[in-house]
Structure formats: structure tokens, C-alpha cells
Amino acid sequence: MVAPWVAPLDSVGISCKAVLAGDKGDSRKLVVVTKNRRSPWKGFLIFSGVVLLATLSVMVFVPNDRVLLEVGSLLVGLAAGALFLRFGVPRQWMGSVVLVLFVVVWFVLGVSGYAWFGGFLAGAFAGLAWGRAARSQTRVPAAPWTVDKRGFGSATEAWRVADEALHSLDGAKRGRLTVEYGSARFEVAGGVETGMVCHRNAVAADDGSWAVLVHPAGRTDQSVEVPMGGLEGLMPMYLVNNLDSVERALADFFRNPTMSSFGPEWRTGDVAEATRLTGR
């Protein structure tokens, strides 16, 4: 299966046409590793506590006659760092101003500047943890249908938008359409005038069960270039479909998106996996 398009394949020494056409003779493989991006807010909070404890340790064990100044600098830095990283600033340029002020205050305080630095750093990580925790508790439930990453609450509205998007495919500025319902996924690549390649699956995570729409009158011994939004895929002609065929397939997907067994117009296996190409 072709991995999601994250960079031109030519940049890593792999032939685009060989991959798109499912050329088994190209033994080189592109491995894409995705990482779990869960918000590590607890780690930020722990690091904030470590920095704060280290700063307090210096204040306690290093004699200094400016205790009140250091305590005040620590508390103000702690609050400033937390608020800055939690809520940000209304204008991008203001972030640079805050950082400049941070450095200026640090130098003005002289030997007591470590308290300001430690407090601001601890507060910054506490603010990050605060923001991550807040976002994790206020997640909006995902819409049942998505069309090109836009959520819709009803199948009727999603179908209307998807049909409009399908008709607008030109292979250049708009070369792809993606419709999702839960784990089910429907993909179109190409253009109305040039022809389109269509895939679907009831469980998109199951790489081995994708199906590709077959044109009954297409020749199996010829291939054609299909533009897909800035890219071109060399596709067998029997996999390049016209608008009517793809419209019927789209309608069938909306009627029964979780269907796992497809009719004779769909083909599964290596050819379905090798001809998938999405920029999502």
C-alpha cells in the first residue's frame, strides 16, 4: 500500500510511477512511522515542580540578605510564566516583547535574577500543563460524517457537500475528495474531465481490505496518467472511472458506509492498495 503522501517520493529515491502502478519490481520501500501524540501535561507539571524545588533550594541554602526581593521575583515570575504559556498573547509580536522583558528583568535583578528565571521557567511549564489538561477535558465530540475534514451532523448535508466537491474535482487545484463515517472511508483522486480513481473501506485502519472501483469497459493492458492535485499517477485504464460511476459509488457509500463486502465493480487485494494515494 502507498503510504500517506508526506513528501515527494522522488526525494527519497523512489519512482512515483512504480509505486502508483504497484510495480512489484521496485524493491525499495518507504516506511512512515507515526507517533502517539497524547498530551503529556503531567510531564510538564512534574518538570515545573522540579524547577521550582531547585530554585527554592538555592534560596534556602545559599545565604543572601535580599530574601524579600528573591521571594517576590520568584512569585511574580511564576505567575507571569504560567499566564503567558497558558493564555498566550493577542498579537504575535507581543510574544517577542514578553521575552525581551523577561531577559531585561533578569539582568536588572543581578544576583537575584536566578529567582526570577526559575520562577518564570517553572510557571511556563505549569502553564503548558494547565493548557493541555484543559484541552483534554473540553474535547468536542466528533461529527459522525466528515467531508475533506469538515464535520457534518447529518448524512443528507454531508452527501450534498461531498457531491458538490466531487463535481468540482479538476485534477489540478482540486484533485482529491475524502469522506469518512466512523472508521469507514471513501476516497477519490483525479478530475471529472480526466477520470478518477476511487477507493473505499469499512475499516480504514485495515490496510489489507481496501477496495478500488473498476471500470467495466476499461482496458487492462493500457495505463493512463491521472492528475491528482499537483501529482500524476500512472493508473491502469480499467481503474479510471467517469463521473457517473463515481457518483453511484458515493451514493452507495452514504447508504451503507459500514458495508464490508462489495459487488463485482470493486476489486480488493494488491491492486487496491498499490493505487491508493492521498494527501491527507
N, C-alpha and C positions, 0 to 999 in steps of 0.2 A: 504494500500500500504506500502511496505517496504521502509523505508527512506534510502537515500543515505548512503552507508557504511562508517561511520566516525570513528567507534570503534567497537571492537568485542562485539556482543550483550550479550555474556556471562558475560562481565564485568559489565553490568548493570542489570543482573539477568533475562535475557530473553532468552528463548530457541531458538537457531538458527533454529533448525528443525521445531519448531512450527511456527515460523514466515515465513520461506520459503515455507512451505506447506500450509500456510493460515489457520492455526489452529484457529478456532474461539473460542475455549475453553480457550485460554490464554488471560485473560482479561487485562493483563498489557500492557501498550502502551509506545512506545518510541517517544518522541516529540523532534524534532530538529528545532531549531529556527535559521534562517539565518538573518543576519543584513545587512542593506543597507550600502555599503562601499563607498559611494561617497567621493571624496577627499575634506576634509574641509580646503582648503587653505585660505579661508577668515578668518576662526577662528584663524589660525596660525598668519596671518598678524595682526589681532586685538590684539592678545596676545603680539606680538612683539612690537606693539605701546605702549601698557600699560607698559611693562617693560622699554622701552626707556624713556617714560614720567616719570616714577618713579625715574629712575636714574638721569635724568636731574633735577628733583625736589630736590633731595638731594644735587646736585651740586650748585643749586641756593640758597637754604635756609639754608644750613649748611656752615658757614664761613670756608674758607680754603685758605692758601696762596700758594697752589700748583695747581692753576687753570689750567695752561697750561698743566701740566702733566696729570691731570684728563681728560681734553678735548681730549688730544692726545690718552690716554688709551681708552677712550670711542670710538673714531673713529676707531682706529686700531682693537679693539675688535669687533666692529660692522662689519667691513669688513671681518675679519677673520672668525667669526661665520657664516656669510652669505655664503661665498665662500666654507667653509668646508662642510656645510649641503647641499648646492646646487649641488656641483660638486663631493663631496666625495674625496677619495684618491685612487691612482692607486693600492696600496697594502694594504691588510687588517691590517698588523702590523703597518702601518703608522698612522692609526686612534688612536691607543693607544699612539703613540708618541705625536700626537697633543694634546690629553687630558692631558698627563703629562706636556707638555709645558704650557698648559693653567693654571694648578694648580701652577706651578713654578712661572710664571709671576705674578699670583695673589698674592702670598706671597712676592715676591720681591718688589712689589709696596707698600706694607704695608697698611697704612690707605687709600691710594688712589686706592687700589685694587678693591674697590666696583665699580669704573667706568669701569675698565676692565671687571669685572664679568658681570655687567649689559649690557655693550655693546656687549659682546660675546653672552650672552643669547638672547638679542633682535635680534642680527644678525642671530643666529641659527634658530630662529622661522621664521624670514624673509626669510632665505634660503629655509626652508621647504615649505613655501608658494610659493616661486618662482618656486621651482621644481614641486610642484603639479599643479600650474597654467600652466606651460609649457607643462606638460604631457597631461593635459586635452585638450589642443589646438592642439596637434600633434598626435591625435589618428589615426591609420591606419584603413581604412575600413576593416571590417571583410570579410574573404573569404566566398563565397556562400556555399561551401562544406567543412566539416571538418571530418577527419577520425582519431579517437583517438587523438583529439585536434590539429591535423595538418591541416592547411588550404590549400585548392586547388581551383584554379580559374575555372577549367573545370570539368564537370561530368565524362568525359572519364578518366582523370587522377585519380580522386578520386575513381572511380569504380575499376580501376586496383589495386590501393593500398589497398582498402578495401578487394578485392578478395584475394590478397596475404596474408593479415592479417588474413582473415577467415581460409585459408588453414593452417596457422601456429599455430592456436589455439591448445594447448595441455592440457588445464585444469590445468596446473601447473605454469610454468613461464609465459605463455600467456593464460589467462583464460577468457578474455573479449574483445569485439570489440564494438565500438560505432561510428555510422555515423550520421552526422547531416546536415540538409539543412534548414536554417532559423529556424523556430520553430519545424520542423519535426525531429524525432529522431528514429534511428534503433539500437537495442541493441542485442548482442549475448553473452551468457555466457556458458562456458563449454569447450569441446575439440572435435576435429574431431573423435578421436577413442572412446571416452566415451559418445558422444552425446551432443547436445546443446539445450539450451532454448533460444527462440528468441522472442523479443517484438518489436513493432513499434507504432508510434503515429504521427498524423499530427500536433498536438499542444502539445508538451511535458509538458507544464505547466498545462494542463488539466488532473489532476490525474485520473479522473474517466473514461477516454476514451482510456486507453491503451489497446492494443490487443496482445494476445500471440498466437504463431503458434502452431497448433495442428497436431500431427502425426496421420493419419487416422487408422493406424494398431496398435497404442499403446493401452495398456490395461488401463482401468480406475480404476481397483481395486488393482493395484500394484504401488509401488513407487521405485525409484532408486536414489542412491547417485550420484550427478553430481559435479565433481571438478570444481571450478571456480577461479583458481588462488590463491591458499593458503586457500581457504574455500571450504566447501562442502555443497550443498543444497539438501535436500530430496525432489525430484520432482516426481509428478505423471508420469507414463511412457508415457501417451499419449501426454505429453508436451515436451518430449525429442526427438529431431529430428536428422536425419542424415545430412551429408554434402550436398547431392543433394537438399534436401528440403530447407535448409537454403540458399543455393546458389540461388535458384529460388526466394525465398523471398527477398534476397538482390537485385537481378536484378529488381524485380518488384518495390522495393523502389526507385531505381535510375530512373526508367522510370516515376514514378508518386509519388514523395515523399509527396505531399500535399493531397493525397487521404485520405478521412476521413471515407469512408465506405469500409469494407473489405469483402473478399469472405468467403466461408464456412470453409476454412482451418484456419481461425483466430477466436479466441474466446475473447470476452470482458467481463467486469464485475469484480467481486471479484477475480476470479482465475487469471486474468491477473495482477491485482495489487499486489496480495499476492506473486506472484512468481518472481517479478522483484527484481533484486539485482545488483547494480552497484557500483563500487569502484571509480566513478568519482567525 
